[in-house]
Amino acid sequence: MTPSARVQAAIEILDEVIASARDDGPPADAIVQRYFKARRYAGSKDRRAVRELVYRAIRRSGDMPETGRAAMLGVAEEDEEIAGLFDGSVHGPAALRPGETGTPAALLPSWIAPQLSTLVTEDEWPALLERAPLDLRINIARRSREAMVAEFEGAGPTWLSPWGLRLPADSRVDNHPAFAQGLVEVQDEGSQLIALACKPERGAQILDLCAGAGGKALALAAAVPKAAIIASDTNRARLAQLGPRAERAGATIAVRLLDGGRESVQLAELDGQCDVVLVDAPCSGSGTWRRNPEGRWRLTPGRLDRVVKLQARLLDIAAPLVKPGGALVYATCSLIAAEGAEQARNFLGRHSSWIVQDVPFAGGRADGPGRLLTPKHDATDGFFVARFVRPC
């Protein structure tokens, strides 16, 4: 591919990413993969160059661009070399038209900035979009972290999680023997800390209420193989991924598919029986924008309002399931106050006898009743986590 053709390919992919963000379709990574699967003629250098152009345009566009061309023109306005490729050549983008401008540069959509936790000041915003490293969680039920460091080139232990290894960005592990053998899972250090906040103990009954594909349930099972862990969710497709992952890891996890709106009825036999209930609630995903920068385009005020209401409902579903003296751990991969400190305060307003207990790790900063992890301060994805104990 010529340099101009690479720019045109990036424009075409960006058009698909923008449409997907509007329609809640597949993520940018999947769109890039699909695009090149249908274009086998593109070599590895071409694919890498186009991907870099696509993500460069996404990261500099806080608000959703009108078109992929507008997004790339924004890049061109900052890069004379890219601007020179808008020359109308064969397979390249059409020449610049008089007065044509690109999407303005911005880190965040203008409406989101006031919604962030007060801890996420403007000097922290660039880190929200920096390329993230690849974190692994060691299956400590089968291997020690020390034994696994030498297995991965460029790996080092994570700072906060006792289970983690950090690899350079763009590292691949899906073809590594340790991954195939269930000795490691890809999991950001912040996500590992959410499992750590549960303080899993031998013989405990732990419910992961919003388990999704089961990453945190697997972390809990590795930390305490003798715990009774239940993973539940209303999303059949995501929950179905847990079975093969648990088999690969040698973990025993009970799985429950729930019907949305009937969770309390279906979990009634667990009332007052759980030592820990983890509510890793659906959220804006604002803490993961460095991995999914187009997520900024998917979030709207209406969508944020809906997930905040859902989080409150899930917390109220979870509370009766905790036994006296047991813990409810609430987490979101979000940096937005309404999903973090405000949501935790509102829970305590409805359950005033519950006790706030600090989480068992040193990272993050106090944010209301919980702690906030951020990419700049902690070098993790953004997470809010709070731990509440039910009175005896």
URRA-V305534 format. One record per residue. N is the residue number from 0. RES is the residue in one small letter. BURIAL is 1 if it has 16 or more other C-alpha atoms within 10 Angstrom, else 0. D_LAST is the distance of its C-alpha to the last C-alpha in Angstrom with 2 decimals. Layout:
[[N RES BURIAL D_LAST] [N RES BURIAL D_LAST]]
//
This chain:
[[0 m 1 67.96] [1 t 0 69.59] [2 p 1 67.51] [3 s 1 68.19] [4 a 1 67.11] [5 r 1 63.80] [6 v 1 63.21] [7 q 1 64.09] [8 a 1 61.72] [9 a 1 58.91] [10 i 1 59.81] [11 e 1 59.70] [12 i 1 56.29] [13 l 1 54.96] [14 d 1 56.23] [15 e 1 54.16] [16 v 1 51.05] [17 i 1 51.43] [18 a 1 51.92] [19 s 1 48.92] [20 a 1 46.70] [21 r 0 47.93] [22 d 0 47.37] [23 d 0 44.09] [24 g 0 46.04] [25 p 0 45.89] [26 p 1 45.24] [27 a 1 48.10] [28 d 0 47.95] [29 a 0 48.53] [30 i 1 51.35] [31 v 1 53.07] [32 q 0 52.93] [33 r 0 54.30] [34 y 1 57.06] [35 f 1 58.40] [36 k 0 58.03] [37 a 0 60.72] [38 r 0 62.83] [39 r 0 63.46] [40 y 0 66.33] [41 a 0 63.99] [42 g 0 63.69] [43 s 0 60.68] [44 k 0 61.92] [45 d 1 62.33] [46 r 1 58.85] [47 r 0 57.31] [48 a 0 59.40] [49 v 1 58.61] [50 r 1 54.88] [51 e 0 54.99] [52 l 1 56.89] [53 v 1 54.43] [54 y 1 51.39] [55 r 1 53.33] [56 a 1 54.01] [57 i 1 50.45] [58 r 1 48.95] [59 r 1 51.39] [60 s 1 50.89] [61 g 1 47.80] [62 d 1 48.80] [63 m 1 49.96] [64 p 1 53.73] [65 e 0 56.03] [66 t 1 57.66] [67 g 1 57.68] [68 r 1 61.01] [69 a 1 59.59] [70 a 1 56.78] [71 m 1 59.37] [72 l 1 61.70] [73 g 1 58.97] [74 v 1 59.00] [75 a 1 62.81] [76 e 1 62.87] [77 e 0 61.25] [78 d 0 63.24] [79 e 0 67.04] [80 e 0 67.26] [81 i 1 65.09] [82 a 1 67.00] [83 g 0 70.25] [84 l 1 69.09] [85 f 1 69.11] [86 d 0 72.84] [87 g 0 73.37] [88 s 0 74.25] [89 v 0 74.10] [90 h 0 70.51] [91 g 1 69.22] [92 p 1 67.83] [93 a 0 70.26] [94 a 0 71.82] [95 l 0 70.26] [96 r 0 71.38] [97 p 0 72.48] [98 g 0 69.56] [99 e 0 66.93] [100 t 1 63.71] [101 g 1 60.48] [102 t 1 56.83] [103 p 1 55.83] [104 a 1 53.68] [105 a 0 50.06] [106 l 1 46.87] [107 l 1 44.57] [108 p 0 45.21] [109 s 0 45.76] [110 w 0 43.03] [111 i 0 40.26] [112 a 1 40.67] [113 p 0 39.11] [114 q 0 36.05] [115 l 1 35.12] [116 s 1 32.46] [117 t 0 34.10] [118 l 1 33.75] [119 v 1 36.18] [120 t 0 39.31] [121 e 0 42.78] [122 d 0 43.52] [123 e 0 40.76] [124 w 1 42.23] [125 p 0 44.87] [126 a 1 42.33] [127 l 1 40.70] [128 l 1 43.92] [129 e 0 45.01] [130 r 1 45.42] [131 a 1 42.31] [132 p 1 42.43] [133 l 1 41.40] [134 d 1 38.16] [135 l 1 37.45] [136 r 1 34.31] [137 i 1 35.19] [138 n 1 33.89] [139 i 1 32.59] [140 a 1 32.01] [141 r 0 35.82] [142 r 0 37.25] [143 s 0 36.49] [144 r 1 37.07] [145 e 0 39.79] [146 a 0 41.64] [147 m 1 41.67] [148 v 1 42.89] [149 a 0 46.50] [150 e 0 46.38] [151 f 1 46.43] [152 e 0 49.15] [153 g 0 48.01] [154 a 1 44.36] [155 g 1 42.19] [156 p 1 38.51] [157 t 1 36.21] [158 w 1 34.92] [159 l 1 31.18] [160 s 1 30.35] [161 p 1 30.93] [162 w 1 31.95] [163 g 1 34.55] [164 l 1 38.32] [165 r 1 40.26] [166 l 1 43.68] [167 p 0 46.26] [168 a 0 46.27] [169 d 0 48.15] [170 s 0 47.46] [171 r 0 47.48] [172 v 1 45.41] [173 d 0 45.55] [174 n 0 48.68] [175 h 0 47.39] [176 p 0 47.06] [177 a 1 43.60] [178 f 1 42.39] [179 a 0 44.09] [180 q 0 42.51] [181 g 1 38.95] [182 l 1 38.65] [183 v 1 37.93] [184 e 1 36.68] [185 v 1 37.60] [186 q 1 34.50] [187 d 1 34.39] [188 e 1 32.60] [189 g 1 30.33] [190 s 1 29.24] [191 q 1 28.60] [192 l 1 26.32] [193 i 1 24.12] [194 a 1 23.56] [195 l 1 23.01] [196 a 1 20.29] [197 c 1 18.24] [198 k 1 18.21] [199 p 1 19.15] [200 e 1 18.72] [201 r 0 20.66] [202 g 0 19.43] [203 a 1 16.86] [204 q 1 17.14] [205 i 1 18.02] [206 l 1 19.33] [207 d 1 21.93] [208 l 1 22.20] [209 c 1 25.42] [210 a 1 27.00] [211 g 1 30.59] [212 a 1 32.85] [213 g 1 29.99] [214 g 1 30.55] [215 k 1 26.95] [216 a 1 26.10] [217 l 1 29.08] [218 a 1 27.94] [219 l 1 24.57] [220 a 1 26.52] [221 a 1 28.90] [222 a 1 26.32] [223 v 1 24.43] [224 p 1 26.84] [225 k 1 24.65] [226 a 1 21.76] [227 a 1 21.75] [228 i 1 22.56] [229 i 1 23.23] [230 a 1 25.39] [231 s 1 25.92] [232 d 1 28.20] [233 t 1 30.59] [234 n 1 33.52] [235 r 0 35.37] [236 a 0 37.80] [237 r 0 35.33] [238 l 1 32.98] [239 a 1 36.12] [240 q 0 36.70] [241 l 1 33.68] [242 g 1 35.26] [243 p 0 38.28] [244 r 1 36.35] [245 a 1 33.88] [246 e 0 36.90] [247 r 0 38.66] [248 a 1 35.72] [249 g 1 35.11] [250 a 1 31.52] [251 t 1 29.74] [252 i 1 27.82] [253 a 0 27.24] [254 v 1 28.61] [255 r 1 27.93] [256 l 0 30.25] [257 l 1 28.72] [258 d 0 30.68] [259 g 0 30.20] [260 g 0 28.83] [261 r 0 27.46] [262 e 1 24.65] [263 s 1 21.87] [264 v 0 24.02] [265 q 0 24.88] [266 l 1 21.36] [267 a 0 19.94] [268 e 0 19.56] [269 l 1 17.01] [270 d 0 14.57] [271 g 1 11.02] [272 q 1 12.93] [273 c 1 13.39] [274 d 1 12.22] [275 v 1 14.17] [276 v 1 16.04] [277 l 1 19.03] [278 v 1 20.80] [279 d 1 24.13] [280 a 1 25.58] [281 p 1 29.26] [282 c 1 30.76] [283 s 1 34.05] [284 g 1 34.53] [285 s 1 35.81] [286 g 1 34.44] [287 t 1 36.81] [288 w 1 40.05] [289 r 1 41.66] [290 r 1 41.57] [291 n 1 42.24] [292 p 1 44.08] [293 e 1 45.30] [294 g 1 41.70] [295 r 1 42.51] [296 w 1 45.05] [297 r 1 42.71] [298 l 1 40.16] [299 t 0 40.97] [300 p 0 39.30] [301 g 0 38.84] [302 r 0 37.26] [303 l 1 34.88] [304 d 0 33.85] [305 r 0 33.22] [306 v 1 31.00] [307 v 1 28.92] [308 k 0 28.32] [309 l 0 27.54] [310 q 1 24.96] [311 a 1 23.11] [312 r 0 23.31] [313 l 1 22.03] [314 l 1 18.94] [315 d 0 18.22] [316 i 1 19.00] [317 a 1 16.65] [318 a 1 13.45] [319 p 1 12.90] [320 l 1 13.68] [321 v 1 10.73] [322 k 1 8.26] [323 p 1 4.43] [324 g 1 5.10] [325 g 1 8.50] [326 a 1 11.17] [327 l 1 13.74] [328 v 1 17.05] [329 y 1 19.69] [330 a 1 23.31] [331 t 1 26.81] [332 c 1 30.18] [333 s 1 31.17] [334 l 1 32.31] [335 i 1 32.28] [336 a 1 30.05] [337 a 1 29.21] [338 e 1 27.73] [339 g 1 25.86] [340 a 1 24.76] [341 e 1 25.49] [342 q 1 23.60] [343 a 1 20.48] [344 r 1 20.88] [345 n 0 21.39] [346 f 1 18.19] [347 l 1 16.28] [348 g 0 18.56] [349 r 0 17.48] [350 h 0 13.69] [351 s 0 13.63] [352 s 0 9.98] [353 w 1 9.66] [354 i 1 10.54] [355 v 1 13.89] [356 q 0 14.47] [357 d 1 18.12] [358 v 1 19.68] [359 p 0 21.16] [360 f 0 24.81] [361 a 0 27.33] [362 g 1 29.07] [363 g 1 28.93] [364 r 0 28.59] [365 a 1 25.83] [366 d 1 26.10] [367 g 1 23.76] [368 p 1 20.10] [369 g 1 21.45] [370 r 1 24.49] [371 l 1 27.86] [372 l 1 30.18] [373 t 1 33.84] [374 p 1 37.06] [375 k 1 38.81] [376 h 1 36.10] [377 d 1 34.53] [378 a 1 37.22] [379 t 1 34.80] [380 d 1 34.54] [381 g 1 32.67] [382 f 1 28.92] [383 f 1 26.04] [384 v 1 22.58] [385 a 1 19.17] [386 r 1 15.79] [387 f 1 12.62] [388 v 1 9.04] [389 r 1 6.53] [390 p 0 3.81] [391 c 0 0.00]]
//
